[in-house]
Amino acid sequence: MHIKRFFGGIALLVAGLTGCGVTPPAPELDGPVPADPTRIPFVAPAAVQGLTPMTVTDENSAYVLYPHFADVPAFNRALRQEVDRQLTEFRERTRGSGLRSELTVEWRLAAFSPQVIGVRLRTGEFADGGWGHSLRTLWYDRGSGQAVPSKGLVKDLPAVKRLVLDQLLRRERIGDPGSGTRPLVTDEAMDSMAFNADGDLVVEFDDCQVAACAQGRVAVTVSAEQALPLLSRTGRLAQAAALRAALRPAVPPLAQTPATPSPSSAVPRFLAAPPSRAVDCATAKCVALTFEDGPGPHTADLLDILRKEHARATFFTVGLNAAADPDIVRRIHREGHVVANHTWAHLDLTKLSSSRVTDSLSRTQDALAAATGERPTLARPPYGNAGREAEAVAERLGLALVTWDVDAGDEHERAPCEIVRKVVGEAHAGAIVRMHEIHRTTVEAVAAILKELRRKGFELVTVPELYGDAGMRAGRVYSSGPLD
């Protein structure tokens, strides 16, 4: 196979491009062949110093996740410009349509090295009752200090397009055999390119772009031998980064993660309250402050405030953000707050199949358990939308579903005084208050909220503490405490 013949030369290229003067260890040539050559060896974001998960939302059911890096402002600007472009186009498409639309963007690291960074954005849009997906991979060349689109990985785009078209034509299901149509590979279609563990160039296409929509993800590889002479300087750096990542030993998990619960009677249907409750909410006026969508750039400041004020809260955490910053999740847990599940990438669960609901919740369970050593027992469905499928999956996974009955209305970074006024004005015994830790103004309002609630005689507790010894039932939806 070309992989075995070519791998040695590519490995030498890794050492030459990184400038370290050390040849990586020889690969195992008799190891298993990957089942999918279009699989990209994504980098674990938790291993990247200075990476902060960022979140952008708006009133039109748009939820965008993307990374921010400490030392590459030009790339950060490029990523934010791409995010803003997608949000603007989504708003224009859906304005006044009356359709039940949704936009989500999630990300993965296609490469991270001292020379190059690659970020793959996967966009999902719900319209006309179904999901469509598109991909865009952006690159950053540290040597030039420039953000580079995927097309910038190659210096001879027409030649690469011909090789890609040849691969597409070899597939029986591509195109319409009855009509003799050929897939159209435009320059615009070449906007998501990366490399697999063997140095092959992987070209990914959007849904419906070069094949029937029902086929889903379509991707092809251009062999490392064919691709190498066609790559730009940035492309060779990206190829070397992928190979170096493939040769690096696996990093052990941060914590022992319990096995995913099976859909059996072994999962408790009633979830007990924390064993050491300082407050009896059967007699005290209790309010549970909850924060969602994090962790993010303001989570550490929020924790500082809660620690100073001796207050505990419940954090409904997005799985992708938690995987990118497990250290802050560990701190949330260590300081006595409840870490809870807010799905992997904030998709409306009522628009997903049962298997996708399970995947979204289970992946988040795994990420949070890896950070804290404990599997959450609470989950908040995005937008507060659950439905029967989500309730059934939550019961199998041992999760109670928690919404809210007091909304801070802070989605759009209202002034801190307005947030304080709304929360304090609507608070009542047994209230579950919804806030967003991703907004600076929300965090700025928290100290005043705590002060005013305590002045009015409220005790600040976690969500499970509202229910005392009765606990909470897996699969059930809770919007306020039992005293309401």
N, C-alpha and C positions, 0 to 999 in steps of 0.2 A: 504494500500500500504506500501511497505517496507520503503518508504521515511518518512512517518509520524512516524512509529515505531522507526526508527533508528536515526532520526534527533537530538533528545535530547542528545543521547550519543555522537554523533559527535560534537555537539556544546560544550559539556564539554571538548572534546579533544582539541578544539581550544584554550580554556583558559589555559589548562594544558601545551600545547606545546609552547604557546607564553610567558608563565611565568608571565603574568600580574596579575593573581590571581582574575580576574574579569570574571564572567560568562556572555557571550553575552546575549542580550535580547531574550526572547522566540520568535521563528518565528511564522508567521501567518500560521497555519496548514490548514485553509480552503481557502487559496488563490488559484489562477489559476494554473493548472498544465502546465508546459512548453510543448509546442507543439512538440519540438524536444529534447529528452533527451541527444542527443550527442552535444548539444550546450554548448560551453565553455564560462564562464563569463569573458571575457577579461577585463583587467585593462586599464583604460584611461591613455595613456602615459603622457599626460600633467600634471597629478597629481604627477608624479615621479620627485623628485628633483635630479638634477645631471645627467639627461638623455640627451644625445645628439644624434640626428639622423645622421647617417653616410651613405655615398653613394660611391659606387665603380662602375666605368664604364670602358669599353675597346672598342677597334675598331671593335669588332665582334658583335655589337648590344647586348651587355650584360649590364644590369643595375641592380645593387644589392643595396638594402636598408637594413640596420640593425642598432640596437641600441648600444650605447656605454654608460657605466655607470661610474660614478665618482669614486666609491670606491671598485670596484671588478675587479682588473686587470686580475686575473686568468680567470674569465668568459669572459672578453673582448677578451682575447687571444683565448679562445675556439671558440667564435663567429666568429672572424676573420679567424681562421683556417678553419672553416666550409665554410665560404664564399669563401676563396681561393681555397678550394677543389672543390667546385662546378664550379668556374670559370675555373679552370685548366681542369676539365673533359669536360666542354662545349667546350673549345678551341680545345681539342684533337678530340672530336667528329665531329666538324665542319671544321677543318682545311682542306682546299683544296676540300671541298665537292661541293662548288658552290651553295649550297642550301640557300634559304632565311630564315635563322634561327634567333632566338631571345631568350635571356634568361633574365628573370626578377625574382627577389626575393624580397618579401615584408614580413613584420613581424608584430606580435602582442604579447602583454604581456599576457601569460597564467596565470601568478601569479606574485605578487610583495609584499613581506612582510619583516619584519625584519629578518626572518629566511631563506627565499627561494625566488628565482627568476626563472621564466619560460619564455622562449622566443620561440615562434612558428614561424618558417620560412616556407613560402609557395612559392615554386618555380614553375614558369611556363616556359615551353620551347616550342617554336613554331618550328615545323619541319614537312615536308611533307604536308604542307597546313593546319595543325591543331595544337591546343594547347594540351599539356599534363601537368599535375600538380603532384607535390610530396610535402610531408610534413615532417618536422623534427622539433621536439621540444627538446630544450636543457634546462637543469636545472642547478641551482647553489645553493649549500648548504652553507650558510654563516657560520654555525658552524664548518664544516670541511674545509671550504675554497676551496672546490673542485667543478669543473664543472662535471656534471653528465648527461649522455645520458638518454633518456626516459626509457630504460630498467633498469636503476638504481633506478627507483621509486619502483620496486618490488624486493622481495627477493626470490620469487619462480616463475620464469618466465615460466617454463613448465605448472604449474597450471593455470596461467593467460591465457596462450595460449589455453589451453583446454576450459576454459570458453568462450574465444573469439570465438573459432571455433564452439562451441555449438550455440552461438548467430548467427553466420553467416549461419549455416545450417538451422536455423529456418526461414530464409528469402527465399521466393520462388524464387526470381530472382538471387540469388547468385549461381554461378556455372552453369553448363549446364544440365538442367533436362533430356534432351534426352540422354546424354552420361553417366549420373551418376557420373560425375566428382565432386570432392570435392575441395573447396578452400584450398590453401596451405598457412599456416600461419608459416612463418619462423621467426627465431630470428631477421633477418635483417628487416622484415616487421614491427617489433614492435618499430619503431623509432620515433613515434609521439604519446605520451600519456600525458593526462592532466586530470582535474577533472571538472565535471559540478557543478552547484550550490547546488546540493543535496549530494555532496561527492562521486558520482559514478565515477568510473574510465572510461574515454573516450579514446578509442583506434581508431586512424584514419589511413587510408591506402592510398597509392598513387593510382593514376589512373591505372587501368588494373592490380593491384597487386593481388587482391583476387576476382575480379569480372570482367565482361565485361567492356571494356573501356567506352562504351556509358553510363554506370551508373554514371560516375563522382565520386563525393566524397562518399566514403563508410566509415562509422564509426559505432562502437558498444559501448555499455556500459556494464561494470561489476558493479553490484550493490555495494553500499558502504558496505553492510553487508558481501558480498562475498570478496570484495577487501581488507578490513581492515587487516585481519590476514596475507595477502600476501604482504603487503607493507613494504618497507624498512623504515628506519628512515627518509630519504629524502622524500619518498612517503607520509608519514604521515604529514610531514610539508607542503607539497604541497597540500594535501587534506584539511588541516586546513586553509591554505591561501585562497583556493577557497570558503570555507564555510564562512570565515570571510568577504570576499568581498561581498558575497551574502547577509549577514546580515547588511552590512554597508548602511546607508541611501544614497540615490542618491544625487550626487553633482549637484547643479543648473548650468545651462549653463553660460559661461563666458560673453556672450553678447546675446541680442535678435537677433535671426537669422530670416531674412525674409523668407517667404515661397518660395519653389522652383518654378521658373516661369513655368507656364503652356504653352504648345505649342499652343499659341493663338496669336491673333493680339495685345494683351496687351503688349507683349515684343517689344520694339522699334527696328526697323530694322536699324536705324541710331543712332550711339552712339556719344553723344556730347563730345567735348573736356572739360577738367576741366574748371570750371567757371573763375578762376583767372590765366590767362597765363601771365607770365612775359616776354615772348619772342614771337615775331611775326615771325614764320618760313616762311612766304611768302616773307619776305625781308631779314632775317638773314640766315647765313649758319648754319643750325641746324644738329646735330648728336644725335641720341638716343642710349645711352648705355643700354643694357639689360643684366641681369644676370639670369641664370636658374639653376635648380636642387636643390636649397636650400629649406629651410634654412639648414645650416650645421655648422660645428665647426668654420668657418672663417667669417660667416655673420656679427657678431658683429664688427669685425675689419674693414670689408668693410664699414659698416655704419659709423664708426668713421671717416674713410678717406673721405667719401662723405660729411659728415657734416662739417668737417674741411675745405674742398675745396668748400663748398657751391654749390654742384652739386646734381642734382636729376637724378634718373634712374628708370628703370622699372624692377621689379622682377617677373619672371615667376616661381611660387612656386609649388613644388610637394605636393599634398594633404596630403600624409602620413607624410611627414616631418613637414608640418604645424600643423597637429593635435598633433604631439609630442612636438612641441615647439611654441605654439601660442604667447608667450610673445615676441619673436623676430619678429613675423609677425606684431604684434601690433606696435612695434617700427618702422618697415619699413613704415607702414602706417602713423604713427604719425609724422615722420620726412619728410613727403611730397613726398615720392616715390609712384609709382603706384604698387599696389599688383595685380598680374595677375595669371591666372590658367595655370598650366603645367601638368594637369591630376593627377590622384590619385597615380599611381605607375609607370608611364613612359612607358606604353605599346604603341607600334606602333598602332595608330588608324586605319590604313588601314588593319590591320589583325584582327579587331574586328567587331562583329555584331553591328547594330545600337543601340540595347539595352545596350550593354556593353560600347559603346562609351558614351552613355547618362549617365550611372552609373559612369564612370570614371570622367567625367567632372562635373556632379552634386554633387558627394560626395566632390570634391575639392571646388566647389562653397560654399557648406555648411560649410566646415572647415574654409575657409578664411573669410566668413561672420561672423562666430562665433567669430573669432579673432578680426576683424576690425569693425564689424557692417555694412559693405557694401559689396554688391555682385560685384565681378569683372566683367568687360565688355570686357576683353581681355583674350585670351588663346593662348598658343603656343603648337602645336602638337609635340610630341616627334619625334626627328630626322628630324623635319620639314616636316613630311609626314601627309597630311590631307586626301584628297579624298572626294568624293561626300557625303558619309554617314556622315563624320565628319562635313562637311560644313552645311549639313541640320540640324544636331543636334545643332551645334553652333548657327545657326540662330534661332532655337526654344528657346535656352537658353539665347539669347541676347548677344552672344560673337562674337567679331571679332577675326579672326585667324591671328596671327603674326608670320612670320618666320624671315628671316634676309638676308642681302646681303653683310655683312662683317662678316667673322668668325675669331675670334681671334686664332683659332687653338690651344686652350689651354686644350683640353681634357686630355692630358697626361702630364700635369704639365711641360710644356716647361719653359725654363728660362725666368724670367720676362722681360729681355731686348728683347728677341725674340717676346714676346707677344706685347710689346710696339711698336716695329718696324712694325709688321704686321698690327695692328689696325690703327696706325697713317698713315702708308703708303697707306692703302686702303680706308681711310675715305673720304667721299665726302658729299656735301650738300644733306640732306635727308636720309643719311645712317642709317640703323638699325644694330647695332653691337651686335653680340652674344658672350657672355662670360659665364664662369661657376664659381659661387661663392664658390663651394665646394673645389676648389683647392687653396692652400696657395699661389702658385706662381702667380696666376691670381690676387689675392687681392694685392700682393706686387707690381704688375705692374700698378695698377689703378692710383695712384698719378701721376706717370710720364705720363700716357696716358692723363689725364686731363690737365696737364701742357702743353704738346706738342700740343694737339688739340686746346687749347685756344691760344697758340702762333701763330697757323696758322689761327686764326680768326673764329674758330667754336664756336657755342653756344651749351651747353649740355642740352638736354631737355628729357622729357618723350616721349614715343611713341605717345600718343594721341596729344601731342602738335605739332607734325610734321604736323598734318592734319588740324590744326586751326579750324575755324568755320565750315568747311565742315563736320567735324567729321569722324567717321569710321562706316562702314556698317556691321551689324551682319551677320555672315555666309560667309563673304568675306575674302580672304587670302591677307595679306599685307606683302610684303617683303622689301619695302623701302618707304620713304616719297614721296609725290607727286611732289617734285622738281626734282627727279631723271629722 
